[in-house]
Amino acid sequence: MSLYDRYVLPHVLHLACGLKPFRYQRRLVVPGASGRVLEVGAGSGLNLPYYQPAQVSELILLEPEEGMQVKLRRAAARHALPVELVGLRGEEIPLEDDSIDTIVITYTMCTIPDLPAALAQMRRVLKPGGRMLFSEHGAAPDESVRRWQDRINPTWKKLAGGCNLNRCVDHEIREAGFRLERLDQGYIPGPKPWCYNYWGTASPA
């Protein structure tokens, strides 16, 4: 891991992902989490203010990056939630089958190197009837915007910790064996190549 990735990038991502439009999106999905909750790619803990303590019996935060883990521990200490931090990737979820009521994933699918494998793990650990709550940015439907996403993506990926601008989030979720119970899509405020969002709820098909 480079010095940039360890010491600079966590601060940049914390600021960027904490901007008002992204906070609004988090408020749309995170409060729906209940029971035993797994958050995949918890980052610097930007979702923590939106959980409802009365609904959450346990919160497992999966975050592999050491720089982010430092911020995440500090954020978790400020919130009255039963939190466990696990320093592994989404492709390596160390939990039993059918053991999680809710998975929360926000602005993380873009960076997971093997997204199909990670989604398969999420499907494995979800209980029958469990839900995945998500808000992600990804491929835009407009051809002109999509061309810019494809053009920018190789450089952007190197600068932004592996973030991909052009993943088709709904397609990835369906291909992993989930049923989309609710899906909303649209541009949020900001530059269009970065700001086409998908958000909603999915369950194991």
C-alpha positions as a Markdown table, in Angstrom:
| # | Residue | x | y | z |
|---|---|---|---|---|
| 1 | Met | 0.0 | 0.0 | 0.0 |
| 2 | Ser | 1.4 | 3.4 | -1.0 |
| 3 | Leu | 1.7 | 6.4 | 1.4 |
| 4 | Tyr | -1.0 | 8.1 | -0.7 |
| 5 | Asp | -3.4 | 5.2 | -0.3 |
| 6 | Arg | -2.8 | 4.9 | 3.5 |
| 7 | Tyr | -2.6 | 8.5 | 4.7 |
| 8 | Val | -4.1 | 10.8 | 2.0 |
| 9 | Leu | -6.8 | 8.8 | 0.3 |
| 10 | Pro | -8.9 | 8.1 | 3.4 |
| 11 | His | -9.2 | 11.8 | 4.1 |
| 12 | Val | -10.1 | 12.6 | 0.5 |
| 13 | Leu | -12.8 | 9.9 | 0.4 |
| 14 | His | -14.2 | 10.8 | 3.8 |
| 15 | Leu | -14.7 | 14.4 | 2.6 |
| 16 | Ala | -16.0 | 13.5 | -0.9 |
| 17 | Cys | -18.4 | 10.8 | 0.4 |
| 18 | Gly | -19.6 | 13.1 | 3.2 |
| 19 | Leu | -20.9 | 15.8 | 0.8 |
| 20 | Lys | -24.6 | 16.8 | 1.2 |
| 21 | Pro | -26.0 | 14.8 | -1.8 |
| 22 | Phe | -24.4 | 11.6 | -0.5 |
| 23 | Arg | -25.6 | 12.2 | 3.0 |
| 24 | Tyr | -29.1 | 12.6 | 1.6 |
| 25 | Gln | -28.9 | 9.2 | -0.1 |
| 26 | Arg | -27.6 | 7.5 | 3.0 |
| 27 | Arg | -30.7 | 8.9 | 4.9 |
| 28 | Leu | -32.9 | 7.2 | 2.3 |
| 29 | Val | -31.6 | 3.7 | 2.9 |
| 30 | Val | -29.7 | 3.2 | 6.2 |
| 31 | Pro | -32.6 | 3.9 | 8.7 |
| 32 | Gly | -34.3 | 0.8 | 7.3 |
| 33 | Ala | -31.7 | -1.6 | 8.7 |
| 34 | Ser | -32.9 | -3.8 | 11.6 |
| 35 | Gly | -31.8 | -6.9 | 13.6 |
| 36 | Arg | -28.3 | -8.2 | 13.1 |
| 37 | Val | -26.8 | -5.9 | 10.6 |
| 38 | Leu | -23.7 | -6.2 | 8.4 |
| 39 | Glu | -22.3 | -3.1 | 6.7 |
| 40 | Val | -20.0 | -4.0 | 3.9 |
| 41 | Gly | -17.3 | -1.3 | 3.2 |
| 42 | Ala | -18.1 | 0.8 | 6.2 |
| 43 | Gly | -15.3 | 3.3 | 5.3 |
| 44 | Ser | -14.9 | 6.1 | 7.8 |
| 45 | Gly | -18.3 | 5.5 | 9.4 |
| 46 | Leu | -20.4 | 8.0 | 7.5 |
| 47 | Asn | -23.5 | 5.8 | 7.8 |
| 48 | Leu | -23.4 | 5.5 | 11.6 |
| 49 | Pro | -25.5 | 8.6 | 12.3 |
| 50 | Tyr | -28.4 | 7.1 | 10.3 |
| 51 | Tyr | -28.9 | 3.8 | 12.1 |
| 52 | Gln | -31.8 | 3.5 | 14.5 |
| 53 | Pro | -30.4 | 2.0 | 17.7 |
| 54 | Ala | -33.8 | 0.7 | 18.8 |
| 55 | Gln | -34.0 | -1.4 | 15.6 |
| 56 | Val | -30.4 | -2.7 | 15.5 |
| 57 | Ser | -29.4 | -5.6 | 17.8 |
| 58 | Glu | -25.9 | -5.9 | 16.5 |
| 59 | Leu | -23.9 | -4.0 | 13.9 |
| 60 | Ile | -20.9 | -5.6 | 12.2 |
| 61 | Leu | -18.7 | -3.2 | 10.2 |
| 62 | Leu | -16.6 | -4.8 | 7.4 |
| 63 | Glu | -13.7 | -2.5 | 6.3 |
| 64 | Pro | -10.4 | -3.8 | 4.9 |
| 65 | Glu | -8.4 | -0.6 | 4.6 |
| 66 | Glu | -6.2 | 0.3 | 7.5 |
| 67 | Gly | -6.5 | 4.1 | 7.0 |
| 68 | Met | -10.2 | 3.9 | 7.0 |
| 69 | Gln | -10.3 | 1.6 | 10.0 |
| 70 | Val | -8.7 | 4.4 | 12.1 |
| 71 | Lys | -11.5 | 6.8 | 11.2 |
| 72 | Leu | -14.1 | 4.1 | 11.6 |
| 73 | Arg | -13.1 | 3.2 | 15.2 |
| 74 | Arg | -13.2 | 6.9 | 16.2 |
| 75 | Ala | -16.7 | 7.3 | 14.6 |
| 76 | Ala | -18.0 | 4.1 | 16.2 |
| 77 | Ala | -16.9 | 5.3 | 19.7 |
| 78 | Arg | -19.2 | 8.3 | 19.3 |
| 79 | His | -22.4 | 6.3 | 18.7 |
| 80 | Ala | -24.4 | 4.2 | 21.1 |
| 81 | Leu | -24.5 | 1.1 | 18.9 |
| 82 | Pro | -23.3 | -2.5 | 19.6 |
| 83 | Val | -20.5 | -2.4 | 17.0 |
| 84 | Glu | -18.0 | -5.1 | 15.9 |
| 85 | Leu | -15.3 | -4.1 | 13.4 |
| 86 | Val | -14.0 | -6.7 | 11.0 |
| 87 | Gly | -10.9 | -5.9 | 8.9 |
| 88 | Leu | -11.6 | -8.1 | 5.9 |
| 89 | Arg | -12.8 | -7.6 | 2.3 |
| 90 | Gly | -16.3 | -8.2 | 1.0 |
| 91 | Glu | -15.1 | -11.3 | -0.8 |
| 92 | Glu | -14.1 | -12.7 | 2.7 |
| 93 | Ile | -17.1 | -12.3 | 5.0 |
| 94 | Pro | -16.3 | -14.4 | 8.1 |
| 95 | Leu | -19.9 | -15.1 | 9.1 |
| 96 | Glu | -22.2 | -18.2 | 9.1 |
| 97 | Asp | -24.7 | -18.9 | 6.4 |
| 98 | Asp | -28.1 | -17.3 | 6.9 |
| 99 | Ser | -27.0 | -15.3 | 9.9 |
| 100 | Ile | -27.7 | -11.7 | 9.0 |
| 101 | Asp | -31.0 | -9.8 | 8.9 |
| 102 | Thr | -29.9 | -6.7 | 7.0 |
| 103 | Ile | -26.9 | -5.9 | 4.8 |
| 104 | Val | -26.1 | -2.2 | 4.2 |
| 105 | Ile | -23.8 | -1.2 | 1.4 |
| 106 | Thr | -23.3 | 2.4 | 0.2 |
| 107 | Tyr | -20.7 | 3.7 | -2.3 |
| 108 | Thr | -18.7 | 0.5 | -2.0 |
| 109 | Met | -19.7 | -1.7 | -4.9 |
| 110 | Cys | -17.6 | 0.6 | -7.1 |
| 111 | Thr | -14.4 | -0.3 | -5.4 |
| 112 | Ile | -14.7 | -4.1 | -4.6 |
| 113 | Pro | -12.2 | -5.8 | -6.9 |
| 114 | Asp | -14.3 | -9.0 | -7.4 |
| 115 | Leu | -17.8 | -7.7 | -7.0 |
| 116 | Pro | -19.6 | -10.9 | -8.0 |
| 117 | Ala | -17.7 | -12.9 | -5.4 |
| 118 | Ala | -18.5 | -10.3 | -2.7 |
| 119 | Leu | -22.2 | -10.2 | -3.6 |
| 120 | Ala | -22.2 | -14.0 | -3.5 |
| 121 | Gln | -20.9 | -13.8 | 0.1 |
| 122 | Met | -23.6 | -11.3 | 1.0 |
| 123 | Arg | -26.3 | -13.5 | -0.4 |
| 124 | Arg | -24.8 | -16.5 | 1.5 |
| 125 | Val | -24.9 | -14.8 | 4.9 |
| 126 | Leu | -28.4 | -13.2 | 4.5 |
| 127 | Lys | -31.2 | -15.0 | 6.3 |
| 128 | Pro | -34.2 | -16.2 | 4.2 |
| 129 | Gly | -36.3 | -13.0 | 4.1 |
| 130 | Gly | -33.3 | -10.8 | 4.8 |
| 131 | Arg | -32.7 | -7.6 | 2.9 |
| 132 | Met | -29.8 | -5.8 | 1.3 |
| 133 | Leu | -30.1 | -2.0 | 1.5 |
| 134 | Phe | -28.0 | -0.2 | -1.0 |
| 135 | Ser | -27.1 | 3.2 | -2.5 |
| 136 | Glu | -24.4 | 3.2 | -5.1 |
| 137 | His | -23.1 | 5.3 | -8.0 |
| 138 | Gly | -22.6 | 3.7 | -11.4 |
| 139 | Ala | -23.1 | 3.6 | -15.1 |
| 140 | Ala | -25.4 | 6.3 | -16.5 |
| 141 | Pro | -28.1 | 5.5 | -19.1 |
| 142 | Asp | -27.2 | 8.5 | -21.2 |
| 143 | Glu | -24.8 | 7.6 | -24.0 |
| 144 | Ser | -22.8 | 10.8 | -23.8 |
| 145 | Val | -22.3 | 10.6 | -20.1 |
| 146 | Arg | -21.5 | 6.9 | -20.3 |
| 147 | Arg | -18.8 | 7.6 | -22.9 |
| 148 | Trp | -17.2 | 10.1 | -20.5 |
| 149 | Gln | -17.4 | 7.5 | -17.7 |
| 150 | Asp | -15.6 | 4.9 | -19.8 |
| 151 | Arg | -13.0 | 7.5 | -20.9 |
| 152 | Ile | -12.3 | 8.8 | -17.3 |
| 153 | Asn | -12.5 | 5.4 | -15.5 |
| 154 | Pro | -8.9 | 4.1 | -16.0 |
| 155 | Thr | -7.3 | 7.2 | -14.5 |
| 156 | Trp | -10.0 | 7.8 | -11.9 |
| 157 | Lys | -9.7 | 4.2 | -10.7 |
| 158 | Lys | -6.0 | 4.7 | -9.9 |
| 159 | Leu | -6.6 | 8.0 | -8.1 |
| 160 | Ala | -9.7 | 6.9 | -6.1 |
| 161 | Gly | -8.7 | 3.7 | -4.5 |
| 162 | Gly | -10.1 | 1.4 | -7.2 |
| 163 | Cys | -13.4 | 3.2 | -7.7 |
| 164 | Asn | -15.1 | 2.4 | -10.9 |
| 165 | Leu | -17.5 | 4.9 | -12.5 |
| 166 | Asn | -19.2 | 2.6 | -15.0 |
| 167 | Arg | -20.5 | -0.5 | -13.2 |
| 168 | Cys | -24.1 | -1.4 | -13.9 |
| 169 | Val | -25.2 | -1.8 | -10.3 |
| 170 | Asp | -28.7 | -3.3 | -11.0 |
| 171 | His | -27.3 | -5.8 | -13.4 |
| 172 | Glu | -24.6 | -6.9 | -10.9 |
| 173 | Ile | -27.1 | -7.4 | -8.1 |
| 174 | Arg | -29.4 | -9.4 | -10.2 |
| 175 | Glu | -26.6 | -11.6 | -11.6 |
| 176 | Ala | -25.6 | -12.4 | -8.1 |
| 177 | Gly | -28.9 | -14.0 | -7.3 |
| 178 | Phe | -30.8 | -11.2 | -5.7 |
| 179 | Arg | -34.3 | -10.0 | -6.5 |
| 180 | Leu | -34.7 | -6.2 | -6.6 |
| 181 | Glu | -37.6 | -5.4 | -4.4 |
| 182 | Arg | -37.2 | -1.6 | -5.0 |
| 183 | Leu | -34.9 | 0.2 | -7.3 |
| 184 | Asp | -34.7 | 4.0 | -7.8 |
| 185 | Gln | -32.2 | 5.6 | -10.2 |
| 186 | Gly | -31.2 | 9.1 | -11.1 |
| 187 | Tyr | -28.6 | 11.8 | -11.1 |
| 188 | Ile | -27.9 | 13.4 | -7.7 |
| 189 | Pro | -26.4 | 16.9 | -7.6 |
| 190 | Gly | -22.8 | 17.0 | -9.0 |
| 191 | Pro | -20.9 | 16.2 | -12.1 |
| 192 | Lys | -22.9 | 13.6 | -14.1 |
| 193 | Pro | -20.1 | 11.0 | -14.7 |
| 194 | Trp | -19.8 | 10.7 | -10.9 |
| 195 | Cys | -23.4 | 11.2 | -9.8 |
| 196 | Tyr | -25.7 | 8.7 | -11.4 |
| 197 | Asn | -27.1 | 6.8 | -8.5 |
| 198 | Tyr | -28.9 | 3.5 | -7.9 |
| 199 | Trp | -30.6 | 2.9 | -4.5 |
| 200 | Gly | -33.2 | 0.5 | -3.1 |
| 201 | Thr | -33.7 | -2.9 | -1.5 |
| 202 | Ala | -32.9 | -6.4 | -2.7 |
| 203 | Ser | -33.4 | -9.9 | -1.2 |
| 204 | Pro | -32.1 | -13.3 | -2.1 |
| 205 | Ala | -34.0 | -14.7 | -5.0 |
